[in-house]
Amino acid sequence: MEPERKLMVAAATESQEGVGLVLSRWLALQLAVKNKWGGHDSHNLEEMLFGAMLSLYHTNTNVEDGSIEEIAIIA
């Protein structure tokens, strides 16, 4: 495997781990999933949130000044 590809794979793995850790430590989310506050699909909703966060994380964006307003337009 070429070095650039290895770096991309490592970065993807690290970002997945990071997002997973954030979600696993989010107490309100974990309580909601455990108690099925989102209905019988609570676990699937958590997985959808994970996927959406990864997608936003990996989206290549060019923001002029990094302001909240510009980032909100992209998201």
PDB file with SEQRES, HELIX, SHEET and CRYST1 records, atoms N, CA, C and O in Angstrom:
SEQRES   1 A   75  MET GLU PRO GLU ARG LYS LEU MET VAL ALA ALA ALA THR          
SEQRES   2 A   75  GLU SER GLN GLU GLY VAL GLY LEU VAL LEU SER ARG TRP          
SEQRES   3 A   75  LEU ALA LEU GLN LEU ALA VAL LYS ASN LYS TRP GLY GLY          
SEQRES   4 A   75  HIS ASP SER HIS ASN LEU GLU GLU MET LEU PHE GLY ALA          
SEQRES   5 A   75  MET LEU SER LEU TYR HIS THR ASN THR ASN VAL GLU ASP          
SEQRES   6 A   75  GLY SER ILE GLU GLU ILE ALA ILE ILE ALA                      
HELIX    1 AA1 PRO A    3  SER A   24  1                                  22    
HELIX    2 AA2 LEU A   27  LYS A   34  1                                   8    
HELIX    3 AA3 SER A   42  HIS A   58  1                                  17    
HELIX    4 AA4 ILE A   68  ILE A   74  1                                   7    
CRYST1    1.000    1.000    1.000  90.00  90.00  90.00 P 1           1          
ATOM      1  N   MET A   1       0.844  -1.177   0.000  1.00  0.00           N  
ATOM      2  CA  MET A   1       0.000   0.000   0.000  1.00  0.00           C  
ATOM      3  C   MET A   1       0.888   1.240   0.000  1.00  0.00           C  
ATOM      4  O   MET A   1       1.885   1.302   0.720  1.00  0.00           O  
ATOM      5  N   GLU A   2       0.519   2.220  -0.811  1.00  0.00           N  
ATOM      6  CA  GLU A   2       1.316   3.442  -0.903  1.00  0.00           C  
ATOM      7  C   GLU A   2       1.185   4.271   0.377  1.00  0.00           C  
ATOM      8  O   GLU A   2       0.160   4.191   1.054  1.00  0.00           O  
ATOM      9  N   PRO A   3       2.199   5.062   0.718  1.00  0.00           N  
ATOM     10  CA  PRO A   3       2.216   5.819   1.978  1.00  0.00           C  
ATOM     11  C   PRO A   3       1.028   6.758   2.158  1.00  0.00           C  
ATOM     12  O   PRO A   3       0.499   6.870   3.264  1.00  0.00           O  
ATOM     13  N   GLU A   4       0.598   7.439   1.086  1.00  0.00           N  
ATOM     14  CA  GLU A   4      -0.543   8.356   1.202  1.00  0.00           C  
ATOM     15  C   GLU A   4      -1.811   7.600   1.563  1.00  0.00           C  
ATOM     16  O   GLU A   4      -2.610   8.063   2.376  1.00  0.00           O  
ATOM     17  N   ARG A   5      -1.988   6.451   0.963  1.00  0.00           N  
ATOM     18  CA  ARG A   5      -3.181   5.625   1.224  1.00  0.00           C  
ATOM     19  C   ARG A   5      -3.154   5.137   2.667  1.00  0.00           C  
ATOM     20  O   ARG A   5      -4.190   5.130   3.332  1.00  0.00           O  
ATOM     21  N   LYS A   6      -1.987   4.730   3.161  1.00  0.00           N  
ATOM     22  CA  LYS A   6      -1.861   4.283   4.547  1.00  0.00           C  
ATOM     23  C   LYS A   6      -2.251   5.394   5.513  1.00  0.00           C  
ATOM     24  O   LYS A   6      -2.920   5.153   6.518  1.00  0.00           O  
ATOM     25  N   LEU A   7      -1.824   6.613   5.194  1.00  0.00           N  
ATOM     26  CA  LEU A   7      -2.140   7.762   6.032  1.00  0.00           C  
ATOM     27  C   LEU A   7      -3.639   8.040   6.033  1.00  0.00           C  
ATOM     28  O   LEU A   7      -4.209   8.351   7.079  1.00  0.00           O  
ATOM     29  N   MET A   8      -4.278   7.930   4.880  1.00  0.00           N  
ATOM     30  CA  MET A   8      -5.725   8.151   4.791  1.00  0.00           C  
ATOM     31  C   MET A   8      -6.489   7.107   5.591  1.00  0.00           C  
ATOM     32  O   MET A   8      -7.454   7.434   6.283  1.00  0.00           O  
ATOM     33  N   VAL A   9      -6.063   5.859   5.499  1.00  0.00           N  
ATOM     34  CA  VAL A   9      -6.709   4.789   6.240  1.00  0.00           C  
ATOM     35  C   VAL A   9      -6.522   5.009   7.742  1.00  0.00           C  
ATOM     36  O   VAL A   9      -7.461   4.832   8.519  1.00  0.00           O  
ATOM     37  N   ALA A  10      -5.324   5.389   8.146  1.00  0.00           N  
ATOM     38  CA  ALA A  10      -5.058   5.648   9.563  1.00  0.00           C  
ATOM     39  C   ALA A  10      -5.886   6.824  10.063  1.00  0.00           C  
ATOM     40  O   ALA A  10      -6.419   6.777  11.171  1.00  0.00           O  
ATOM     41  N   ALA A  11      -6.000   7.876   9.260  1.00  0.00           N  
ATOM     42  CA  ALA A  11      -6.795   9.045   9.656  1.00  0.00           C  
ATOM     43  C   ALA A  11      -8.270   8.680   9.777  1.00  0.00           C  
ATOM     44  O   ALA A  11      -8.942   9.132  10.703  1.00  0.00           O  
ATOM     45  N   ALA A  12      -8.774   7.878   8.867  1.00  0.00           N  
ATOM     46  CA  ALA A  12     -10.176   7.454   8.924  1.00  0.00           C  
ATOM     47  C   ALA A  12     -10.427   6.626  10.182  1.00  0.00           C  
ATOM     48  O   ALA A  12     -11.449   6.787  10.850  1.00  0.00           O  
ATOM     49  N   THR A  13      -9.494   5.748  10.492  1.00  0.00           N  
ATOM     50  CA  THR A  13      -9.624   4.917  11.691  1.00  0.00           C  
ATOM     51  C   THR A  13      -9.611   5.789  12.940  1.00  0.00           C  
ATOM     52  O   THR A  13     -10.418   5.591  13.849  1.00  0.00           O  
ATOM     53  N   GLU A  14      -8.708   6.742  12.984  1.00  0.00           N  
ATOM     54  CA  GLU A  14      -8.613   7.636  14.142  1.00  0.00           C  
ATOM     55  C   GLU A  14      -9.879   8.472  14.295  1.00  0.00           C  
ATOM     56  O   GLU A  14     -10.366   8.652  15.411  1.00  0.00           O  
ATOM     57  N   SER A  15     -10.418   8.984  13.191  1.00  0.00           N  
ATOM     58  CA  SER A  15     -11.622   9.806  13.289  1.00  0.00           C  
ATOM     59  C   SER A  15     -12.820   8.968  13.722  1.00  0.00           C  
ATOM     60  O   SER A  15     -13.657   9.445  14.490  1.00  0.00           O  
ATOM     61  N   GLN A  16     -12.917   7.738  13.248  1.00  0.00           N  
ATOM     62  CA  GLN A  16     -13.997   6.849  13.686  1.00  0.00           C  
ATOM     63  C   GLN A  16     -13.887   6.590  15.178  1.00  0.00           C  
ATOM     64  O   GLN A  16     -14.886   6.615  15.897  1.00  0.00           O  
ATOM     65  N   GLU A  17     -12.680   6.343  15.633  1.00  0.00           N  
ATOM     66  CA  GLU A  17     -12.470   6.102  17.058  1.00  0.00           C  
ATOM     67  C   GLU A  17     -12.836   7.345  17.874  1.00  0.00           C  
ATOM     68  O   GLU A  17     -13.478   7.244  18.920  1.00  0.00           O  
ATOM     69  N   GLY A  18     -12.428   8.503  17.391  1.00  0.00           N  
ATOM     70  CA  GLY A  18     -12.706   9.747  18.099  1.00  0.00           C  
ATOM     71  C   GLY A  18     -14.192  10.040  18.202  1.00  0.00           C  
ATOM     72  O   GLY A  18     -14.689  10.374  19.277  1.00  0.00           O  
ATOM     73  N   VAL A  19     -14.900   9.918  17.091  1.00  0.00           N  
ATOM     74  CA  VAL A  19     -16.346  10.157  17.106  1.00  0.00           C  
ATOM     75  C   VAL A  19     -17.033   9.130  18.001  1.00  0.00           C  
ATOM     76  O   VAL A  19     -17.945   9.471  18.755  1.00  0.00           O  
ATOM     77  N   GLY A  20     -16.602   7.887  17.922  1.00  0.00           N  
ATOM     78  CA  GLY A  20     -17.166   6.841  18.782  1.00  0.00           C  
ATOM     79  C   GLY A  20     -16.965   7.138  20.255  1.00  0.00           C  
ATOM     80  O   GLY A  20     -17.868   6.933  21.066  1.00  0.00           O  
ATOM     81  N   LEU A  21     -15.780   7.620  20.600  1.00  0.00           N  
ATOM     82  CA  LEU A  21     -15.510   7.962  22.002  1.00  0.00           C  
ATOM     83  C   LEU A  21     -16.377   9.118  22.478  1.00  0.00           C  
ATOM     84  O   LEU A  21     -16.899   9.093  23.593  1.00  0.00           O  
ATOM     85  N   VAL A  22     -16.527  10.129  21.631  1.00  0.00           N  
ATOM     86  CA  VAL A  22     -17.375  11.273  21.999  1.00  0.00           C  
ATOM     87  C   VAL A  22     -18.806  10.804  22.256  1.00  0.00           C  
ATOM     88  O   VAL A  22     -19.413  11.168  23.263  1.00  0.00           O  
ATOM     89  N   LEU A  23     -19.337   9.998  21.345  1.00  0.00           N  
ATOM     90  CA  LEU A  23     -20.715   9.533  21.511  1.00  0.00           C  
ATOM     91  C   LEU A  23     -20.865   8.593  22.705  1.00  0.00           C  
ATOM     92  O   LEU A  23     -21.888   8.617  23.389  1.00  0.00           O  
ATOM     93  N   SER A  24     -19.863   7.775  22.953  1.00  0.00           N  
ATOM     94  CA  SER A  24     -19.958   6.834  24.075  1.00  0.00           C  
ATOM     95  C   SER A  24     -19.890   7.538  25.420  1.00  0.00           C  
ATOM     96  O   SER A  24     -20.347   6.999  26.428  1.00  0.00           O  
ATOM     97  N   ARG A  25     -19.321   8.740  25.442  1.00  0.00           N  
ATOM     98  CA  ARG A  25     -19.211   9.494  26.697  1.00  0.00           C  
ATOM     99  C   ARG A  25     -20.308  10.551  26.846  1.00  0.00           C  
ATOM    100  O   ARG A  25     -20.329  11.289  27.831  1.00  0.00           O  
ATOM    101  N   TRP A  26     -21.198  10.625  25.893  1.00  0.00           N  
ATOM    102  CA  TRP A  26     -22.304  11.574  25.929  1.00  0.00           C  
ATOM    103  C   TRP A  26     -23.423  10.923  26.743  1.00  0.00           C  
ATOM    104  O   TRP A  26     -24.196  10.118  26.223  1.00  0.00           O  
ATOM    105  N   LEU A  27     -23.496  11.277  28.007  1.00  0.00           N  
ATOM    106  CA  LEU A  27     -24.398  10.621  28.955  1.00  0.00           C  
ATOM    107  C   LEU A  27     -25.854  10.676  28.513  1.00  0.00           C  
ATOM    108  O   LEU A  27     -26.550   9.662  28.562  1.00  0.00           O  
ATOM    109  N   ALA A  28     -26.322  11.836  28.085  1.00  0.00           N  
ATOM    110  CA  ALA A  28     -27.726  11.971  27.680  1.00  0.00           C  
ATOM    111  C   ALA A  28     -28.043  11.047  26.503  1.00  0.00           C  
ATOM    112  O   ALA A  28     -29.114  10.441  26.461  1.00  0.00           O  
ATOM    113  N   LEU A  29     -27.132  10.938  25.564  1.00  0.00           N  
ATOM    114  CA  LEU A  29     -27.342  10.053  24.419  1.00  0.00           C  
ATOM    115  C   LEU A  29     -27.386   8.600  24.871  1.00  0.00           C  
ATOM    116  O   LEU A  29     -28.260   7.841  24.455  1.00  0.00           O  
ATOM    117  N   GLN A  30     -26.444   8.218  25.720  1.00  0.00           N  
ATOM    118  CA  GLN A  30     -26.406   6.831  26.189  1.00  0.00           C  
ATOM    119  C   GLN A  30     -27.661   6.459  26.983  1.00  0.00           C  
ATOM    120  O   GLN A  30     -28.184   5.354  26.839  1.00  0.00           O  
ATOM    121  N   LEU A  31     -28.141   7.384  27.820  1.00  0.00           N  
ATOM    122  CA  LEU A  31     -29.383   7.138  28.557  1.00  0.00           C  
ATOM    123  C   LEU A  31     -30.568   7.015  27.608  1.00  0.00           C  
ATOM    124  O   LEU A  31     -31.435   6.161  27.796  1.00  0.00           O  
ATOM    125  N   ALA A  32     -30.604   7.865  26.593  1.00  0.00           N  
ATOM    126  CA  ALA A  32     -31.686   7.824  25.615  1.00  0.00           C  
ATOM    127  C   ALA A  32     -31.706   6.492  24.870  1.00  0.00           C  
ATOM    128  O   ALA A  32     -32.771   5.917  24.647  1.00  0.00           O  
ATOM    129  N   VAL A  33     -30.538   6.010  24.490  1.00  0.00           N  
ATOM    130  CA  VAL A  33     -30.460   4.738  23.768  1.00  0.00           C  
ATOM    131  C   VAL A  33     -30.822   3.587  24.696  1.00  0.00           C  
ATOM    132  O   VAL A  33     -31.606   2.712  24.329  1.00  0.00           O  
ATOM    133  N   LYS A  34     -30.254   3.587  25.891  1.00  0.00           N  
ATOM    134  CA  LYS A  34     -30.495   2.498  26.847  1.00  0.00           C  
ATOM    135  C   LYS A  34     -31.974   2.390  27.216  1.00  0.00           C  
ATOM    136  O   LYS A  34     -32.519   1.290  27.320  1.00  0.00           O  
ATOM    137  N   ASN A  35     -32.615   3.541  27.411  1.00  0.00           N  
ATOM    138  CA  ASN A  35     -34.024   3.547  27.832  1.00  0.00           C  
ATOM    139  C   ASN A  35     -35.000   3.656  26.668  1.00  0.00           C  
ATOM    140  O   ASN A  35     -36.206   3.809  26.860  1.00  0.00           O  
ATOM    141  N   LYS A  36     -34.454   3.574  25.459  1.00  0.00           N  
ATOM    142  CA  LYS A  36     -35.246   3.607  24.228  1.00  0.00           C  
ATOM    143  C   LYS A  36     -36.148   4.831  24.147  1.00  0.00           C  
ATOM    144  O   LYS A  36     -37.308   4.738  23.748  1.00  0.00           O  
ATOM    145  N   TRP A  37     -35.597   5.986  24.533  1.00  0.00           N  
ATOM    146  CA  TRP A  37     -36.360   7.230  24.464  1.00  0.00           C  
ATOM    147  C   TRP A  37     -36.622   7.632  23.022  1.00  0.00           C  
ATOM    148  O   TRP A  37     -37.519   8.433  22.759  1.00  0.00           O  
ATOM    149  N   GLY A  38     -35.870   7.102  22.104  1.00  0.00           N  
ATOM    150  CA  GLY A  38     -36.089   7.366  20.681  1.00  0.00           C  
ATOM    151  C   GLY A  38     -36.944   6.289  20.042  1.00  0.00           C  
ATOM    152  O   GLY A  38     -37.029   6.203  18.817  1.00  0.00           O  
ATOM    153  N   GLY A  39     -37.580   5.462  20.872  1.00  0.00           N  
ATOM    154  CA  GLY A  39     -38.386   4.355  20.369  1.00  0.00           C  
ATOM    155  C   GLY A  39     -37.547   3.093  20.249  1.00  0.00           C  
ATOM    156  O   GLY A  39     -36.390   3.047  20.666  1.00  0.00           O  
ATOM    157  N   HIS A  40     -38.158   2.082  19.674  1.00  0.00           N  
ATOM    158  CA  HIS A  40     -37.456   0.797  19.550  1.00  0.00           C  
ATOM    159  C   HIS A  40     -36.245   0.884  18.623  1.00  0.00           C  
ATOM    160  O   HIS A  40     -35.418  -0.028  18.592  1.00  0.00           O  
ATOM    161  N   ASP A  41     -36.142   1.973  17.874  1.00  0.00           N  
ATOM    162  CA  ASP A  41     -35.046   2.182  16.925  1.00  0.00           C  
ATOM    163  C   ASP A  41     -33.903   3.011  17.507  1.00  0.00           C  
ATOM    164  O   ASP A  41     -33.051   3.484  16.756  1.00  0.00           O  
ATOM    165  N   SER A  42     -33.867   3.196  18.806  1.00  0.00           N  
ATOM    166  CA  SER A  42     -32.893   4.097  19.428  1.00  0.00           C  
ATOM    167  C   SER A  42     -31.455   3.765  19.049  1.00  0.00           C  
ATOM    168  O   SER A  42     -30.665   4.666  18.768  1.00  0.00           O  
ATOM    169  N   HIS A  43     -31.112   2.492  19.039  1.00  0.00           N  
ATOM    170  CA  HIS A  43     -29.737   2.102  18.705  1.00  0.00           C  
ATOM    171  C   HIS A  43     -29.418   2.466  17.249  1.00  0.00           C  
ATOM    172  O   HIS A  43     -28.324   2.942  16.946  1.00  0.00           O  
ATOM    173  N   ASN A  44     -30.382   2.237  16.359  1.00  0.00           N  
ATOM    174  CA  ASN A  44     -30.170   2.596  14.950  1.00  0.00           C  
ATOM    175  C   ASN A  44     -30.011   4.101  14.784  1.00  0.00           C  
ATOM    176  O   ASN A  44     -29.221   4.558  13.957  1.00  0.00           O  
ATOM    177  N   LEU A  45     -30.759   4.871  15.569  1.00  0.00           N  
ATOM    178  CA  LEU A  45     -30.629   6.326  15.507  1.00  0.00           C  
ATOM    179  C   LEU A  45     -29.240   6.764  15.968  1.00  0.00           C  
ATOM    180  O   LEU A  45     -28.657   7.691  15.404  1.00  0.00           O  
ATOM    181  N   GLU A  46     -28.720   6.102  16.983  1.00  0.00           N  
ATOM    182  CA  GLU A  46     -27.365   6.405  17.449  1.00  0.00           C  
ATOM    183  C   GLU A  46     -26.351   6.110  16.343  1.00  0.00           C  
ATOM    184  O   GLU A  46     -25.424   6.890  16.124  1.00  0.00           O  
ATOM    185  N   GLU A  47     -26.525   5.001  15.655  1.00  0.00           N  
ATOM    186  CA  GLU A  47     -25.624   4.654  14.556  1.00  0.00           C  
ATOM    187  C   GLU A  47     -25.738   5.656  13.407  1.00  0.00           C  
ATOM    188  O   GLU A  47     -24.739   5.984  12.766  1.00  0.00           O  
ATOM    189  N   MET A  48     -26.957   6.140  13.147  1.00  0.00           N  
ATOM    190  CA  MET A  48     -27.131   7.158  12.107  1.00  0.00           C  
ATOM    191  C   MET A  48     -26.422   8.450  12.494  1.00  0.00           C  
ATOM    192  O   MET A  48     -25.812   9.104  11.648  1.00  0.00           O  
ATOM    193  N   LEU A  49     -26.501   8.818  13.772  1.00  0.00           N  
ATOM    194  CA  LEU A  49     -25.810  10.003  14.255  1.00  0.00           C  
ATOM    195  C   LEU A  49     -24.307   9.843  14.083  1.00  0.00           C  
ATOM    196  O   LEU A  49     -23.626  10.777  13.659  1.00  0.00           O  
ATOM    197  N   PHE A  50     -23.791   8.671  14.407  1.00  0.00           N  
ATOM    198  CA  PHE A  50     -22.368   8.369  14.230  1.00  0.00           C  
ATOM    199  C   PHE A  50     -21.965   8.569  12.774  1.00  0.00           C  
ATOM    200  O   PHE A  50     -20.963   9.224  12.485  1.00  0.00           O  
ATOM    201  N   GLY A  51     -22.740   8.009  11.869  1.00  0.00           N  
ATOM    202  CA  GLY A  51     -22.444   8.134  10.443  1.00  0.00           C  
ATOM    203  C   GLY A  51     -22.512   9.578   9.962  1.00  0.00           C  
ATOM    204  O   GLY A  51     -21.680  10.016   9.167  1.00  0.00           O  
ATOM    205  N   ALA A  52     -23.506  10.313  10.448  1.00  0.00           N  
ATOM    206  CA  ALA A  52     -23.656  11.713  10.046  1.00  0.00           C  
ATOM    207  C   ALA A  52     -22.479  12.549  10.551  1.00  0.00           C  
ATOM    208  O   ALA A  52     -21.977  13.418   9.837  1.00  0.00           O  
ATOM    209  N   MET A  53     -22.044  12.282  11.780  1.00  0.00           N  
ATOM    210  CA  MET A  53     -20.909  13.027  12.330  1.00  0.00           C  
ATOM    211  C   MET A  53     -19.635  12.716  11.557  1.00  0.00           C  
ATOM    212  O   MET A  53     -18.843  13.616  11.277  1.00  0.00           O  
ATOM    213  N   LEU A  54     -19.434  11.459  11.213  1.00  0.00           N  
ATOM    214  CA  LEU A  54     -18.251  11.095  10.414  1.00  0.00           C  
ATOM    215  C   LEU A  54     -18.304  11.760   9.053  1.00  0.00           C  
ATOM    216  O   LEU A  54     -17.287  12.240   8.552  1.00  0.00           O  
ATOM    217  N   SER A  55     -19.473  11.790   8.458  1.00  0.00           N  
ATOM    218  CA  SER A  55     -19.630  12.405   7.152  1.00  0.00           C  
ATOM    219  C   SER A  55     -19.282  13.890   7.213  1.00  0.00           C  
ATOM    220  O   SER A  55     -18.570  14.395   6.344  1.00  0.00           O  
ATOM    221  N   LEU A  56     -19.770  14.583   8.218  1.00  0.00           N  
ATOM    222  CA  LEU A  56     -19.446  16.004   8.372  1.00  0.00           C  
ATOM    223  C   LEU A  56     -17.965  16.194   8.644  1.00  0.00           C  
ATOM    224  O   LEU A  56     -17.351  17.140   8.151  1.00  0.00           O  
ATOM    225  N   TYR A  57     -17.400  15.299   9.423  1.00  0.00           N  
ATOM    226  CA  TYR A  57     -15.976  15.388   9.765  1.00  0.00           C  
ATOM    227  C   TYR A  57     -15.094  15.246   8.533  1.00  0.00           C  
ATOM    228  O   TYR A  57     -14.063  15.908   8.411  1.00  0.00           O  
ATOM    229  N   HIS A  58     -15.511  14.373   7.623  1.00  0.00           N  
ATOM    230  CA  HIS A  58     -14.693  14.092   6.449  1.00  0.00           C  
ATOM    231  C   HIS A  58     -15.013  14.970   5.254  1.00  0.00           C  
ATOM    232  O   HIS A  58     -14.343  14.881   4.225  1.00  0.00           O  
ATOM    233  N   THR A  59     -16.024  15.814   5.373  1.00  0.00           N  
ATOM    234  CA  THR A  59     -16.374  16.702   4.272  1.00  0.00           C  
ATOM    235  C   THR A  59     -15.290  17.756   4.119  1.00  0.00           C  
ATOM    236  O   THR A  59     -14.957  18.468   5.066  1.00  0.00           O  
ATOM    237  N   ASN A  60     -14.760  17.840   2.946  1.00  0.00           N  
ATOM    238  CA  ASN A  60     -13.746  18.872   2.675  1.00  0.00           C  
ATOM    239  C   ASN A  60     -14.454  20.189   2.452  1.00  0.00           C  
ATOM    240  O   ASN A  60     -15.215  20.343   1.496  1.00  0.00           O  
ATOM    241  N   THR A  61     -14.206  21.122   3.319  1.00  0.00           N  
ATOM    242  CA  THR A  61     -14.843  22.424   3.189  1.00  0.00           C  
ATOM    243  C   THR A  61     -13.788  23.511   3.225  1.00  0.00           C  
ATOM    244  O   THR A  61     -12.749  23.378   3.872  1.00  0.00           O  
ATOM    245  N   ASN A  62     -14.072  24.568   2.531  1.00  0.00           N  
ATOM    246  CA  ASN A  62     -13.191  25.718   2.544  1.00  0.00           C  
ATOM    247  C   ASN A  62     -14.006  26.889   3.071  1.00  0.00           C  
ATOM    248  O   ASN A  62     -14.856  27.432   2.366  1.00  0.00           O  
ATOM    249  N   VAL A  63     -13.748  27.266   4.290  1.00  0.00           N  
ATOM    250  CA  VAL A  63     -14.500  28.335   4.936  1.00  0.00           C  
ATOM    251  C   VAL A  63     -13.588  29.555   5.001  1.00  0.00           C  
ATOM    252  O   VAL A  63     -12.438  29.474   5.432  1.00  0.00           O  
ATOM    253  N   GLU A  64     -14.125  30.667   4.567  1.00  0.00           N  
ATOM    254  CA  GLU A  64     -13.340  31.898   4.502  1.00  0.00           C  
ATOM    255  C   GLU A  64     -12.711  32.268   5.839  1.00  0.00           C  
ATOM    256  O   GLU A  64     -11.491  32.387   5.946  1.00  0.00           O  
ATOM    257  N   ASP A  65     -13.542  32.450   6.852  1.00  0.00           N  
ATOM    258  CA  ASP A  65     -13.024  32.946   8.127  1.00  0.00           C  
ATOM    259  C   ASP A  65     -13.282  31.999   9.305  1.00  0.00           C  
ATOM    260  O   ASP A  65     -12.945  32.331  10.442  1.00  0.00           O  
ATOM    261  N   GLY A  66     -13.869  30.838   9.051  1.00  0.00           N  
ATOM    262  CA  GLY A  66     -14.115  29.882  10.125  1.00  0.00           C  
ATOM    263  C   GLY A  66     -15.251  30.282  11.047  1.00  0.00           C  
ATOM    264  O   GLY A  66     -15.400  29.714  12.129  1.00  0.00           O  
ATOM    265  N   SER A  67     -16.056  31.254  10.633  1.00  0.00           N  
ATOM    266  CA  SER A  67     -17.123  31.731  11.497  1.00  0.00           C  
ATOM    267  C   SER A  67     -18.250  30.703  11.584  1.00  0.00           C  
ATOM    268  O   SER A  67     -18.434  29.881  10.686  1.00  0.00           O  
ATOM    269  N   ILE A  68     -18.980  30.768  12.656  1.00  0.00           N  
ATOM    270  CA  ILE A  68     -20.098  29.853  12.887  1.00  0.00           C  
ATOM    271  C   ILE A  68     -21.121  29.985  11.758  1.00  0.00           C  
ATOM    272  O   ILE A  68     -21.688  28.986  11.316  1.00  0.00           O  
ATOM    273  N   GLU A  69     -21.354  31.193  11.297  1.00  0.00           N  
ATOM    274  CA  GLU A  69     -22.333  31.431  10.253  1.00  0.00           C  
ATOM    275  C   GLU A  69     -21.961  30.695   8.957  1.00  0.00           C  
ATOM    276  O   GLU A  69     -22.815  30.084   8.315  1.00  0.00           O  
ATOM    277  N   GLU A  70     -20.693  30.761   8.588  1.00  0.00           N  
ATOM    278  CA  GLU A  70     -20.265  30.093   7.361  1.00  0.00           C  
ATOM    279  C   GLU A  70     -20.301  28.585   7.493  1.00  0.00           C  
ATOM    280  O   GLU A  70     -20.676  27.883   6.554  1.00  0.00           O  
ATOM    281  N   ILE A  71     -19.919  28.094   8.636  1.00  0.00           N  
ATOM    282  CA  ILE A  71     -19.960  26.652   8.865  1.00  0.00           C  
ATOM    283  C   ILE A  71     -21.391  26.164   8.869  1.00  0.00           C  
ATOM    284  O   ILE A  71     -21.661  25.073   8.366  1.00  0.00           O  
ATOM    285  N   ALA A  72     -22.323  26.935   9.422  1.00  0.00           N  
ATOM    286  CA  ALA A  72     -23.738  26.559   9.452  1.00  0.00           C  
ATOM    287  C   ALA A  72     -24.306  26.478   8.039  1.00  0.00           C  
ATOM    288  O   ALA A  72     -25.150  25.625   7.764  1.00  0.00           O  
ATOM    289  N   ILE A  73     -23.863  27.340   7.153  1.00  0.00           N  
ATOM    290  CA  ILE A  73     -24.336  27.310   5.779  1.00  0.00           C  
ATOM    291  C   ILE A  73     -23.917  26.006   5.116  1.00  0.00           C  
ATOM    292  O   ILE A  73     -24.691  25.420   4.360  1.00  0.00           O  
ATOM    293  N   ILE A  74     -22.706  25.547   5.390  1.00  0.00           N  
ATOM    294  CA  ILE A  74     -22.193  24.309   4.793  1.00  0.00           C  
ATOM    295  C   ILE A  74     -22.917  23.101   5.352  1.00  0.00           C  
ATOM    296  O   ILE A  74     -23.293  22.199   4.602  1.00  0.00           O  
ATOM    297  N   ALA A  75     -23.119  23.072   6.666  1.00  0.00           N  
ATOM    298  CA  ALA A  75     -23.772  21.936   7.319  1.00  0.00           C  
ATOM    299  C   ALA A  75     -25.222  21.953   6.970  1.00  0.00           C  
ATOM    300  O   ALA A  75     -25.974  21.084   7.412  1.00  0.00           O  
TER     301      ALA A  75                                                      
END                                                                             
